[in-house]
């Protein structure tokens, strides 16, 4: 067990003793804003070297180094008075015009709260955090892995489980879309930032100089409306080397559809919009009449089509309900296929999103600018010996090697058990029902009439035998 893992476990144990922290969501929020302050302090040491003329947006008396770094510093009631009455009020009202970093801090603290009440326990948490050096590449790498674990723990924080998309699915989508250095990437419902950080890691392989690094940082955009995932995402991006605001607290569905112009459009959208969610009353009126619904995933799909540039690419996770749904869903799918080339649907098996939901999901890949002619389907199989995924045995990125090998060899017979093509004409005839099963597996699983009749006769004989036995037992009992 690494020292960082020990530190985080220690922080959790301390927080559980504090009467102000109620439940996993508050514990995670409390821990992450404190980690954010330490990460920001360590990043400032780096920025003083790498950014010419860098000046901290935080007043000296509020800097982590001033009130937290000394193990024998503020504690007890004095510490809690400082946190609640000085630190938080000042950071919530920080002047965002000072610098990009000021904007990051303000966005984090606007809807963040201090839940801890015991100043002695608070000091103990601070001392644990101070043992982590986020400027150490080794420790930062270990913490990045640990941060993934913290994000997964949102599954136990009520409905917050919706924020986490399995890393293997995220990685596969980014690998297939293959974003280039100067291409703009948007996740309009970014949660904790899985698609953004995965895209950053993908682009970093293309960075060769400082200009490339600036291009990378200028092309990543995320929107998240809920405070906790926004805090987690902002911290996540800082851990990935971001020193500019890349994530905004907002709800893109609240802006009128017609107001999105050419300057808002992006090259790539990678996202897993919340499915099963319902938007506030009136949100749907921001959309044209034909798209009006309160269902979050449907509104996001309509918006995604709008926000892509011509030639822009998208990979989006959607539930089976979107594929077979009617009414507004039909009209959105018609819009999708008329304005975009929906070239591929990867059908994921049950359990991919366990333990959050058992709903079956799909990854839709499309490119804007030309109508759909054919849709290729690929049914992702379970690995040998696996009947479903779960928390202990999640889906793994290596499993997607099958799709990657098939991607540019779609007519190859060796993939015929998993892949099939459907024409737009057939889909239109089905009323834009995209829930098309694997014809190969259906054919394999369909028994002949003779076999079905033989099984029926055998079952009938077994039932008759059991009935005769029951009658005999009852007859003997009545004698």
C-alpha positions as CSV (number, residue, x, y, z in Angstrom):
1,X,0.0,0.0,0.0
2,X,1.4,3.4,-1.0
3,X,1.8,6.2,1.5
4,X,-0.8,8.3,-0.4
5,X,-3.3,5.5,-0.1
6,X,-2.6,5.4,3.6
7,X,-3.1,9.1,3.9
8,X,-6.4,9.0,2.1
9,X,-7.6,6.2,4.3
10,X,-6.5,8.2,7.3
11,X,-8.5,11.3,6.1
12,X,-11.6,9.2,5.7
13,X,-11.3,7.7,9.2
14,X,-10.9,11.1,10.7
15,X,-13.9,12.6,8.8
16,X,-16.2,9.8,10.0
17,X,-15.7,11.1,13.5
18,X,-16.9,14.5,12.7
19,X,-20.6,15.1,13.4
20,X,-20.9,17.7,10.6
21,X,-20.1,15.3,7.7
22,X,-23.2,13.3,6.9
23,X,-22.8,10.6,4.3
24,X,-20.5,9.8,1.4
25,X,-21.4,12.7,-0.8
26,X,-20.5,15.3,1.9
27,X,-17.4,13.3,2.9
28,X,-16.1,13.3,-0.8
29,X,-17.0,17.0,-1.3
30,X,-15.2,17.9,2.0
31,X,-12.1,15.9,1.1
32,X,-11.9,17.1,-2.5
33,X,-12.1,20.9,-1.7
34,X,-9.4,20.5,0.8
35,X,-7.3,18.5,-1.6
36,X,-8.0,21.2,-4.2
37,X,-6.5,23.8,-1.9
38,X,-3.3,21.8,-1.4
39,X,-3.1,20.9,-5.1
40,X,-3.5,24.6,-6.0
41,X,-0.8,25.6,-3.5
42,X,1.6,23.0,-5.1
43,X,0.7,24.2,-8.6
44,X,1.4,27.8,-7.7
45,X,5.0,26.8,-6.9
46,X,5.2,25.4,-10.4
47,X,3.5,28.4,-12.0
48,X,5.9,30.9,-10.4
49,X,8.6,29.2,-12.5
50,X,6.7,28.4,-15.7
51,X,4.4,31.5,-16.0
52,X,6.2,34.8,-16.5
53,X,5.1,37.4,-13.9
54,X,2.7,35.0,-12.2
55,X,0.9,36.5,-9.2
56,X,-1.4,34.5,-6.9
57,X,-5.0,35.5,-6.9
58,X,-5.3,34.4,-3.3
59,X,-4.5,37.0,-0.6
60,X,-1.4,35.9,1.5
61,X,-3.4,35.3,4.7
62,X,-5.7,32.9,2.9
63,X,-3.0,30.8,1.2
64,X,-2.7,27.2,2.2
65,X,0.9,27.8,3.1
66,X,-0.1,30.4,5.6
67,X,-2.9,28.7,7.6
68,X,-2.5,25.0,6.9
69,X,1.2,24.1,6.2
70,X,2.3,24.4,9.8
71,X,1.3,21.2,11.7
72,X,1.2,23.3,14.9
73,X,-0.8,26.1,13.3
74,X,-4.5,27.0,13.7
75,X,-6.7,24.4,15.2
76,X,-9.9,24.0,17.2
77,X,-12.4,26.8,17.3
78,X,-10.0,29.3,15.9
79,X,-9.5,27.2,12.8
80,X,-13.2,26.7,12.3
81,X,-13.8,30.5,12.7
82,X,-11.1,31.2,10.1
83,X,-12.5,28.6,7.6
84,X,-16.2,29.6,7.9
85,X,-15.9,33.4,8.4
86,X,-12.8,34.4,6.4
87,X,-11.6,31.7,3.9
88,X,-14.9,30.7,2.4
89,X,-16.5,34.2,2.1
90,X,-13.4,35.6,0.5
91,X,-13.0,32.7,-2.0
92,X,-16.7,32.7,-3.0
93,X,-16.4,36.4,-3.9
94,X,-12.9,36.4,-5.4
95,X,-12.5,38.8,-8.3
96,X,-12.4,36.6,-11.4
97,X,-10.8,39.4,-13.5
98,X,-7.5,39.1,-11.7
99,X,-6.4,36.0,-13.6
100,X,-7.6,32.7,-15.1
101,X,-6.6,31.0,-11.9
102,X,-8.9,33.3,-9.9
103,X,-11.7,32.1,-12.1
104,X,-10.9,28.5,-11.4
105,X,-11.0,29.1,-7.6
106,X,-14.2,31.2,-7.7
107,X,-16.0,28.5,-9.8
108,X,-14.9,25.8,-7.3
109,X,-16.0,27.6,-4.1
110,X,-19.2,29.3,-5.3
111,X,-21.2,26.2,-4.5
112,X,-18.9,24.3,-2.1
113,X,-19.4,24.1,1.6
114,X,-17.4,23.3,4.7
115,X,-19.2,20.5,6.5
116,X,-16.7,19.7,9.3
117,X,-17.5,21.2,12.7
118,X,-14.6,19.9,14.9
119,X,-11.5,22.1,14.5
120,X,-9.2,19.5,16.1
121,X,-10.3,16.8,13.6
122,X,-10.0,19.4,10.8
123,X,-6.4,20.0,11.7
124,X,-5.7,16.3,11.7
125,X,-7.1,16.1,8.1
126,X,-4.9,19.0,7.0
127,X,-1.8,17.3,8.4
128,X,-2.6,14.2,6.5
129,X,-3.0,16.2,3.2
130,X,0.2,18.0,3.8
131,X,2.1,14.7,3.5
132,X,1.2,14.6,-0.2
133,X,3.5,16.4,-2.6
134,X,1.6,17.1,-5.8
135,X,4.7,18.5,-7.5
136,X,6.2,15.0,-7.3
137,X,5.5,13.2,-10.6
138,X,5.6,9.8,-8.8
139,X,3.1,10.9,-6.1
140,X,0.9,12.7,-8.7
141,X,0.7,9.5,-10.8
142,X,-0.2,7.4,-7.7
143,X,-2.8,10.0,-6.7
144,X,-4.3,10.0,-10.2
145,X,-5.0,6.3,-9.9
146,X,-6.4,6.8,-6.4
147,X,-8.6,9.7,-7.6
148,X,-10.3,7.2,-10.0
149,X,-11.2,5.2,-6.9
150,X,-12.6,8.3,-5.3
151,X,-14.8,9.0,-8.3
152,X,-16.1,5.4,-8.4
153,X,-17.1,5.8,-4.8
154,X,-19.8,8.2,-5.9
155,X,-21.9,5.1,-6.6
156,X,-22.7,5.0,-2.9
157,X,-23.5,8.7,-2.7
158,X,-27.2,8.5,-3.6
159,X,-28.0,9.4,-7.2
160,X,-24.4,10.6,-7.8
161,X,-23.5,7.3,-9.5
162,X,-24.6,8.8,-12.8
163,X,-21.3,10.8,-12.9
164,X,-19.0,7.9,-13.6
165,X,-18.5,6.2,-17.0
166,X,-16.3,3.1,-17.0
167,X,-12.8,4.0,-18.0
168,X,-12.7,1.3,-20.6
169,X,-15.7,2.7,-22.4
170,X,-14.3,6.3,-22.2
171,X,-10.9,5.1,-23.5
172,X,-12.4,3.2,-26.4
173,X,-14.5,6.2,-27.5
174,X,-11.5,8.5,-27.4
175,X,-9.3,6.0,-29.2
176,X,-11.8,5.6,-32.1
177,X,-12.5,9.4,-32.4
178,X,-8.8,10.0,-32.3
179,X,-8.8,13.8,-31.5
180,X,-6.0,15.8,-33.1
181,X,-4.1,18.6,-31.3
182,X,-6.0,21.6,-32.5
183,X,-9.4,20.0,-32.6
184,X,-11.9,21.5,-30.1
185,X,-13.5,18.9,-27.8
186,X,-16.6,19.4,-25.8
187,X,-18.4,17.3,-23.2
188,X,-21.7,19.1,-22.5
189,X,-22.4,17.0,-19.4
190,X,-18.9,16.3,-18.2
191,X,-19.5,15.0,-14.7
192,X,-16.2,14.3,-13.1
193,X,-14.2,14.8,-16.4
194,X,-13.5,11.2,-17.6
195,X,-13.9,12.1,-21.3
196,X,-11.9,15.3,-20.9
197,X,-9.0,13.8,-19.0
198,X,-8.9,10.8,-21.4
199,X,-8.8,13.3,-24.4
200,X,-6.0,15.3,-22.7
201,X,-3.9,12.1,-22.2
202,X,-4.5,11.2,-25.9
203,X,-3.5,14.7,-27.1
204,X,-0.4,14.9,-24.8
205,X,1.3,12.3,-27.1
206,X,1.1,15.0,-29.8
207,X,2.6,17.9,-27.7
208,X,6.2,18.7,-28.6
209,X,6.6,22.3,-27.4
210,X,5.0,25.1,-25.3
211,X,2.9,26.3,-28.2
212,X,1.4,22.8,-28.6
213,X,0.7,22.7,-24.8
214,X,-1.2,26.0,-25.1
215,X,-3.2,24.6,-28.1
216,X,-4.1,21.6,-26.0
217,X,-5.3,23.6,-23.1
218,X,-7.3,25.9,-25.4
219,X,-9.2,23.1,-27.0
220,X,-10.7,21.3,-24.0
221,X,-14.2,22.4,-22.9
222,X,-16.6,20.9,-20.3
223,X,-19.9,21.9,-18.9
224,X,-21.3,20.5,-15.6
225,X,-24.4,21.8,-13.8
226,X,-24.0,20.1,-10.4
227,X,-21.5,21.4,-7.8
228,X,-19.9,18.2,-6.6
229,X,-19.0,16.7,-10.0
230,X,-17.9,20.2,-11.1
231,X,-15.5,20.4,-8.1
232,X,-14.2,16.8,-8.8
233,X,-13.8,17.6,-12.5
234,X,-11.9,20.9,-11.9
235,X,-9.5,19.1,-9.5
236,X,-9.1,16.2,-11.9
237,X,-8.0,18.6,-14.7
238,X,-5.5,20.4,-12.4
239,X,-4.0,17.0,-11.7
240,X,-3.7,16.6,-15.4
241,X,-1.7,19.8,-15.7
242,X,-4.4,22.3,-16.6
243,X,-3.8,25.9,-15.5
244,X,-6.7,27.6,-17.4
245,X,-10.4,27.3,-16.8
246,X,-11.7,24.4,-18.9
247,X,-14.9,23.5,-17.1
248,X,-17.9,25.7,-16.5
249,X,-20.8,25.4,-14.1
250,X,-23.8,25.6,-16.3
251,X,-26.7,23.7,-18.0
252,X,-26.4,24.0,-21.7
253,X,-30.1,22.9,-22.0
254,X,-31.2,26.1,-20.4
255,X,-30.0,28.2,-23.4
256,X,-32.4,28.7,-26.4
257,X,-31.6,26.2,-29.2
258,X,-31.7,29.0,-31.8
259,X,-29.1,31.1,-29.9
260,X,-26.3,28.6,-30.6
261,X,-24.2,30.1,-33.4
262,X,-21.2,29.2,-35.5
263,X,-18.7,30.4,-32.8
264,X,-20.2,27.9,-30.4
265,X,-19.6,24.9,-32.6
266,X,-16.9,22.3,-32.0
267,X,-15.0,19.6,-33.8
268,X,-15.6,16.8,-31.4
269,X,-18.2,15.9,-28.8
270,X,-17.5,13.0,-26.4
271,X,-20.2,12.5,-23.8
272,X,-22.4,10.2,-21.7
273,X,-25.4,12.5,-21.0
274,X,-27.6,11.5,-18.0
275,X,-30.2,9.0,-19.1
276,X,-33.4,8.6,-17.2
277,X,-33.1,12.1,-16.0
278,X,-35.9,14.7,-16.3
279,X,-35.3,18.4,-16.8
280,X,-37.0,21.2,-14.9
281,X,-40.3,22.5,-16.2
282,X,-39.8,25.0,-19.0
283,X,-36.4,23.7,-20.1
284,X,-38.0,22.0,-23.1
285,X,-39.3,25.3,-24.4
286,X,-35.8,26.3,-25.3
287,X,-36.0,23.7,-28.1
288,X,-38.0,23.7,-31.3
289,X,-41.5,22.2,-30.9
290,X,-40.5,18.9,-32.7
291,X,-37.8,18.2,-30.1
292,X,-39.7,19.2,-26.9
293,X,-39.4,16.7,-24.1
294,X,-38.3,16.7,-20.5
295,X,-36.0,13.7,-20.9
296,X,-32.4,14.8,-20.5
297,X,-30.7,12.4,-22.9
298,X,-33.1,13.3,-25.7
299,X,-32.5,17.0,-25.3
300,X,-28.7,16.5,-25.2
301,X,-28.8,14.4,-28.4
302,X,-30.7,17.2,-30.2
303,X,-28.2,19.8,-28.9
304,X,-25.2,17.7,-29.8
305,X,-26.3,17.7,-33.5
306,X,-26.6,21.5,-33.3
307,X,-23.2,22.1,-31.7
308,X,-21.1,20.0,-34.1
309,X,-19.3,21.7,-36.9
310,X,-19.8,20.3,-40.4
311,X,-17.3,17.4,-40.5
312,X,-17.4,17.3,-36.7
313,X,-17.4,13.9,-35.0
314,X,-19.2,12.5,-32.0
315,X,-19.3,9.5,-29.8
316,X,-22.1,9.4,-27.3
317,X,-23.4,6.8,-24.9
318,X,-27.2,6.3,-25.0
319,X,-29.6,3.7,-23.5
320,X,-31.7,1.2,-25.5
321,X,-34.7,3.4,-24.9
322,X,-33.4,6.0,-27.2
323,X,-33.0,3.4,-30.0
324,X,-36.5,2.0,-29.9
325,X,-38.4,5.0,-28.5
326,X,-41.1,6.8,-30.4
327,X,-42.6,10.3,-30.6
328,X,-40.0,12.9,-29.9
329,X,-37.3,10.3,-29.9
330,X,-38.3,9.3,-33.5
331,X,-38.1,12.9,-34.7
332,X,-34.6,13.4,-33.1
333,X,-33.3,10.2,-34.7
334,X,-34.7,11.4,-38.0
335,X,-32.8,14.7,-37.6
336,X,-29.7,12.7,-36.7
337,X,-29.8,10.5,-39.7
338,X,-30.6,13.4,-42.1
339,X,-28.0,15.8,-40.9
340,X,-25.3,13.3,-39.8
341,X,-23.7,10.1,-41.0
342,X,-24.6,7.7,-38.2
343,X,-22.1,5.1,-39.4
344,X,-21.7,2.9,-36.3
345,X,-23.6,1.7,-33.2
346,X,-21.7,-0.4,-30.8
347,X,-24.2,-2.4,-28.6
348,X,-22.8,-2.9,-25.1
349,X,-24.0,-5.9,-23.1
350,X,-25.8,-6.0,-19.7
351,X,-23.8,-4.9,-16.7
352,X,-21.4,-2.4,-18.2
353,X,-22.7,0.3,-15.9
354,X,-23.1,-1.9,-12.9
355,X,-23.6,-1.1,-10.0
356,X,-25.1,2.2,-11.1
357,X,-27.8,0.8,-13.5
358,X,-28.6,-2.4,-15.3
359,X,-30.0,-0.5,-18.3
360,X,-28.4,-1.7,-21.6
361,X,-26.4,1.0,-23.4
362,X,-25.0,1.7,-26.8
363,X,-22.2,3.9,-28.2
364,X,-23.3,5.9,-31.3
365,X,-20.6,7.2,-33.6
366,X,-21.5,9.8,-36.2
367,X,-20.1,12.6,-38.3
368,X,-22.1,15.8,-39.2
369,X,-22.6,17.1,-42.7
370,X,-23.8,14.1,-44.8
371,X,-26.9,12.0,-44.4
372,X,-26.7,8.4,-43.2
373,X,-26.7,5.7,-45.9
374,X,-26.1,2.6,-43.9
375,X,-25.6,1.9,-40.1
376,X,-23.1,-0.7,-39.0
377,X,-23.8,-2.5,-35.8
378,X,-21.3,-4.3,-33.6
379,X,-22.4,-6.4,-30.6
380,X,-19.7,-6.3,-27.9
381,X,-19.4,-9.9,-26.6
382,X,-18.6,-10.9,-23.0
383,X,-15.1,-12.4,-22.5
384,X,-15.0,-16.2,-22.2
385,X,-16.4,-17.3,-18.9
386,X,-18.1,-14.0,-18.1
387,X,-21.9,-13.8,-17.9
388,X,-22.1,-10.2,-16.7
389,X,-19.9,-7.3,-15.5
390,X,-19.9,-6.1,-11.9
391,X,-18.0,-3.9,-9.5
392,X,-15.3,-6.5,-9.0
393,X,-15.1,-7.5,-12.6
394,X,-15.7,-4.4,-14.8
395,X,-15.3,-4.2,-18.5
396,X,-11.7,-3.9,-19.6
397,X,-10.2,-1.8,-22.5
398,X,-8.5,-4.8,-24.0
399,X,-11.9,-6.2,-24.8
400,X,-12.4,-3.4,-27.3
401,X,-9.4,-4.7,-29.4
402,X,-12.1,-6.7,-31.3
403,X,-14.0,-3.6,-32.3
404,X,-10.7,-1.8,-33.2
405,X,-9.6,-4.6,-35.4
406,X,-13.0,-4.7,-37.1
407,X,-13.3,-0.9,-37.5
408,X,-11.4,-0.7,-40.9
409,X,-12.2,-4.3,-42.0
410,X,-15.9,-4.4,-41.7
411,X,-16.6,-6.9,-44.4
412,X,-14.1,-9.4,-42.9
413,X,-15.9,-12.8,-42.3
414,X,-14.1,-13.4,-39.0
415,X,-16.2,-10.6,-37.4
416,X,-19.5,-11.7,-39.0
417,X,-20.9,-13.1,-35.7
418,X,-20.7,-9.7,-34.1
419,X,-21.2,-7.2,-37.0
420,X,-24.1,-6.4,-39.4
421,X,-25.2,-3.6,-41.7
422,X,-28.6,-2.0,-42.0
423,X,-29.7,0.4,-44.7
424,X,-31.3,3.7,-44.0
425,X,-34.3,2.6,-46.1
426,X,-34.9,-0.3,-43.7
427,X,-34.5,1.9,-40.7
428,X,-37.0,4.4,-42.1
429,X,-39.4,1.6,-42.8
430,X,-39.1,0.6,-39.1
431,X,-40.1,4.1,-38.1
432,X,-36.5,5.0,-37.2
433,X,-36.4,2.2,-34.6
434,X,-32.7,1.6,-34.3
435,X,-33.1,-1.3,-31.8
436,X,-32.0,-3.9,-34.3
437,X,-30.9,-7.3,-32.9
438,X,-27.9,-9.3,-34.1
439,X,-29.3,-11.4,-37.0
440,X,-26.5,-13.9,-36.8
441,X,-27.0,-14.7,-33.1
442,X,-30.8,-14.9,-33.6
443,X,-30.2,-17.3,-36.5
444,X,-27.8,-19.4,-34.4
445,X,-30.1,-19.5,-31.4
446,X,-33.3,-20.3,-33.4
447,X,-34.0,-24.0,-33.2
448,X,-35.7,-25.9,-36.1
449,X,-39.4,-26.8,-35.9
450,X,-38.5,-30.5,-35.4
451,X,-36.3,-29.7,-32.5
452,X,-38.9,-27.4,-30.9
453,X,-41.6,-30.1,-31.3
454,X,-39.3,-32.7,-29.8
455,X,-38.7,-30.5,-26.8
456,X,-42.4,-29.8,-26.4
457,X,-43.3,-33.5,-26.5
458,X,-40.6,-34.3,-23.9
459,X,-41.9,-31.5,-21.6
460,X,-45.5,-32.7,-22.0
461,X,-44.5,-36.3,-21.1
462,X,-42.7,-35.0,-18.0
463,X,-45.7,-33.0,-16.9
464,X,-48.0,-36.0,-17.5
465,X,-45.7,-38.2,-15.4
466,X,-45.7,-35.7,-12.5
467,X,-49.5,-35.4,-12.7
468,X,-49.9,-39.2,-12.6
469,X,-47.6,-39.4,-9.6
470,X,-49.6,-36.7,-7.7
471,X,-52.9,-38.6,-8.5
472,X,-51.4,-41.8,-7.2
473,X,-50.2,-40.2,-4.0
474,X,-53.6,-38.6,-3.4
475,X,-55.4,-41.9,-4.2
476,X,-53.3,-43.8,-1.6
477,X,-53.8,-41.1,1.0
478,X,-57.6,-41.3,0.6
479,X,-57.8,-45.1,1.0
